[in-house]
Amino acid sequence: MDNGTSRCAPRIRRGQCLPDVHFITVDSQQTSLSSFKGRYNLLLVATRNPDSPFLDALGRRQAEIAQRETVTIAFLACAQEGALRARQRGGWPFLVVSGRDGSVTRRFGFVPQDALTVCITDRWAEVFYISNLPVSSGDAQVDECLNWLDFIEHQCPECFPSEWPD
């Protein structure tokens, strides 16, 4: 397992907090990252390819991810219709956000590209893991995400949480 910073996406680095970003899911649910603050870890995936095996693997393993008190959100740089079809085809139980221009993911500091950008944060949106993975990634990379979530859960609960950026 790497140290959580390999092939790092621009601007956001391990140890930084993600900005509070508002978005609308393909199910027309308005939400923001701050709505999960203090309650859930986040597993964020950004990709241009809604047919990625990694997304399907995440869908199959959502129960394991949920056991770690984690919310998964996929940001797809495609039309809403394409994202909704991919979600229905894959049976993904996680939140899906679409946008051809990638404007939401750019606010996180992720640049839409051919690879998958995977970001894992703690309950306070502090980045513990961020990496670009091949689109063909699957269960092995989900295992790595689960390992990072376990690591986050074993951190000292008495430590002060990171401050949410303005």
Secondary structure as the mmCIF struct_conf table of DSSP 4:
data_model
#
loop_
_struct_conf.conf_type_id
_struct_conf.id
_struct_conf.beg_label_comp_id
_struct_conf.beg_label_asym_id
_struct_conf.beg_label_seq_id
_struct_conf.end_label_comp_id
_struct_conf.end_label_asym_id
_struct_conf.end_label_seq_id
BEND BEND1 GLY A 4 GLY A 4
TURN_TY1_P TURN_TY1_P1 SER A 6 ARG A 7
HELX_LH_PP_P HELX_LH_PP_P1 CYS A 8 ALA A 9
BEND BEND2 PRO A 10 ARG A 11
TURN_TY1_P TURN_TY1_P2 ARG A 14 GLY A 15
HELX_LH_PP_P HELX_LH_PP_P2 GLN A 16 GLN A 16
STRN STRN1 CYS A 17 CYS A 17
HELX_LH_PP_P HELX_LH_PP_P3 LEU A 18 ASP A 20
STRN STRN2 HIS A 22 ILE A 24
TURN_TY1_P TURN_TY1_P3 VAL A 26 ASP A 27
STRN STRN3 GLN A 30 SER A 32
HELX_RH_3T_P HELX_RH_3T_P1 LEU A 33 PHE A 36
TURN_TY1_P TURN_TY1_P4 LYS A 37 ARG A 39
STRN STRN4 ASN A 41 THR A 47
BEND BEND3 ARG A 48 ARG A 48
TURN_TY1_P TURN_TY1_P5 PRO A 50 ASP A 51
HELX_RH_AL_P HELX_RH_AL_P1 PRO A 53 ARG A 60
TURN_TY1_P TURN_TY1_P6 ARG A 61 ARG A 61
HELX_RH_AL_P HELX_RH_AL_P2 GLN A 62 GLN A 67
TURN_TY1_P TURN_TY1_P7 ARG A 68 GLU A 69
STRN STRN5 THR A 70 LEU A 76
BEND BEND4 ALA A 77 CYS A 78
HELX_RH_AL_P HELX_RH_AL_P3 GLN A 80 GLY A 90
TURN_TY1_P TURN_TY1_P8 GLY A 91 GLY A 91
BEND BEND5 PHE A 94 PHE A 94
STRN STRN6 LEU A 95 SER A 98
TURN_TY1_P TURN_TY1_P9 ARG A 100 ASP A 101
HELX_RH_AL_P HELX_RH_AL_P4 SER A 103 PHE A 108
TURN_TY1_P TURN_TY1_P10 GLY A 109 GLY A 109
BEND BEND6 ASP A 114 ALA A 115
STRN STRN7 LEU A 116 THR A 121
TURN_TY1_P TURN_TY1_P11 ARG A 123 TRP A 124
STRN STRN8 GLU A 126 GLU A 126
STRN STRN9 VAL A 127 LEU A 133
TURN_TY1_P TURN_TY1_P12 VAL A 135 SER A 136
HELX_RH_AL_P HELX_RH_AL_P5 ASP A 139 GLU A 153
TURN_TY1_P TURN_TY1_P13 HIS A 154 HIS A 154
BEND BEND7 GLN A 155 GLN A 155
TURN_TY1_P TURN_TY1_P14 PRO A 157 GLU A 158
BEND BEND8 CYS A 159 CYS A 159
HELX_LH_PP_P HELX_LH_PP_P4 PHE A 160 PRO A 165
#
